[in-house]
Amino acid sequence: MSDEESKVPEELFKDVKFYVVGDIDETVVKLLKAGKGKEVSYNALATHIIAEDGDNPEVGESREVFDLPVVKPSWVILSVRCGDLLPVTGFSPESGQIFFGVTACLPKLPDDLNALWAYVTFYGGDCQLNLNKNITHLVVKEPKG
């Protein structure tokens, strides 16, 4: 068992019946199960859909037909880190969000880092502190350096 799995509050996901759409990291499933989450074999039986690809037809069916929350695997990981279930609203994988497809680099923004990270991720984007080939947007205080 990894360090992160051993830190899962024992019944964090006890009320979560999850259905996985597409390929996600097996660690996410292990975290859910370590927190007493139950994997179901059909989306209509689930309370949460876990998916990376918001454009998958099963995701649309789950949201539109069954009115189920669809969340990215990061919802699971960050819920474990916070020790509490986070709101599902900010973790949608669907492409209609304003920052969908944005990977922002937020270096050297100590005063604004937490707020910017929260806004970008809540509205569908991702954040990193290091500049690499995956970055689509660089956010800086001043245009220099």
C-alpha positions in Angstrom: 0.0 0.0 0.0 1.4 3.4 -1.0 1.8 6.3 1.5 -1.1 8.1 0.0 -3.4 5.0 0.2 -2.5 4.6 3.9 -3.5 8.2 4.6 -7.0 7.8 3.2 -9.5 8.5 6.1 -11.1 5.1 6.7 -14.6 6.0 5.6 -14.0 9.0 3.4 -15.7 7.5 0.3 -18.2 5.3 2.2 -21.2 6.9 0.5 -19.6 6.9 -2.9 -20.6 4.3 -5.5 -18.3 5.0 -8.4 -18.3 4.0 -12.0 -15.1 4.5 -14.1 -15.4 5.7 -17.7 -12.3 5.2 -19.9 -8.8 4.7 -18.7 -7.8 6.2 -15.4 -4.8 5.6 -13.1 -5.4 2.5 -11.0 -4.1 4.4 -8.0 -7.4 6.4 -8.1 -9.5 3.3 -7.8 -7.3 2.0 -4.9 -7.8 5.3 -3.1 -11.5 5.1 -3.5 -11.6 1.5 -2.3 -9.3 2.3 0.6 -11.8 5.0 1.7 -14.6 2.4 1.5 -15.9 3.5 -1.9 -17.7 0.8 -3.9 -17.1 0.3 -7.6 -20.3 -0.5 -9.5 -20.6 -2.2 -12.9 -23.2 0.1 -14.5 -23.4 3.9 -14.5 -27.0 4.1 -13.4 -26.0 2.4 -10.1 -23.4 5.0 -9.3 -23.4 8.1 -7.2 -20.2 9.5 -9.0 -18.7 9.0 -12.4 -14.9 9.2 -12.6 -13.6 10.1 -16.1 -10.7 12.0 -17.7 -12.5 12.4 -21.1 -15.5 14.6 -20.7 -16.5 14.0 -24.4 -17.0 10.3 -23.9 -20.6 9.3 -24.7 -21.0 7.5 -21.4 -20.1 10.7 -19.6 -22.9 12.5 -21.5 -25.4 9.8 -20.7 -24.4 9.7 -17.1 -24.9 13.5 -16.7 -27.9 14.0 -19.0 -30.0 10.8 -18.4 -29.1 9.9 -14.9 -28.1 13.4 -13.6 -24.9 12.0 -12.0 -21.9 14.1 -11.1 -18.9 13.4 -13.4 -15.5 14.2 -11.9 -11.9 14.0 -12.9 -9.6 11.7 -11.0 -8.1 14.7 -9.3 -11.3 15.0 -7.2 -10.4 11.7 -5.6 -6.7 12.6 -5.0 -7.4 16.1 -3.7 -10.3 14.9 -1.4 -7.8 12.4 0.1 -5.2 15.2 0.6 -7.9 17.4 2.3 -9.3 14.6 4.4 -12.8 15.5 3.3 -15.0 15.1 0.2 -14.6 18.2 -2.0 -17.5 19.7 -4.0 -17.8 18.0 -7.3 -18.6 21.2 -9.2 -15.0 22.2 -9.8 -13.8 18.9 -11.1 -15.8 18.3 -14.3 -13.9 16.9 -17.2 -16.3 18.2 -19.8 -15.0 20.6 -22.5 -17.6 23.4 -21.9 -15.7 24.9 -19.0 -14.0 28.3 -19.6 -10.4 27.0 -18.8 -10.8 23.6 -20.4 -7.6 22.7 -22.2 -5.6 25.3 -20.4 -2.5 24.3 -18.4 -1.3 27.4 -16.7 2.2 27.8 -15.3 2.1 30.0 -12.2 5.7 30.6 -11.1 6.7 33.1 -8.5 3.2 34.3 -7.6 3.3 33.7 -3.8 0.5 36.2 -3.0 -1.9 35.1 -5.7 -1.0 31.4 -6.2 -3.7 29.8 -4.2 -6.5 32.0 -5.6 -5.3 31.6 -9.2 -4.9 27.8 -8.8 -8.4 27.6 -7.4 -10.0 29.6 -10.2 -8.2 27.9 -13.0 -8.9 24.3 -11.7 -12.4 25.1 -10.7 -13.3 26.1 -14.2 -11.7 23.1 -15.9 -8.0 23.9 -16.3 -4.8 22.6 -14.8 -1.9 24.3 -13.0 1.8 23.7 -12.7 4.7 25.6 -11.1 7.3 24.5 -13.6 7.4 25.5 -17.2 7.5 22.6 -19.6 6.1 21.5 -23.0 2.6 20.8 -21.5 2.1 24.5 -20.5 -0.4 26.4 -22.7 -0.4 29.7 -20.7 2.3 31.4 -18.6 1.0 33.8 -15.9 3.5 36.4 -14.5 3.3 39.6 -12.5 5.3 41.6 -15.0 6.4 41.0 -18.6 10.0 40.6 -17.8 12.5 37.9 -16.7 
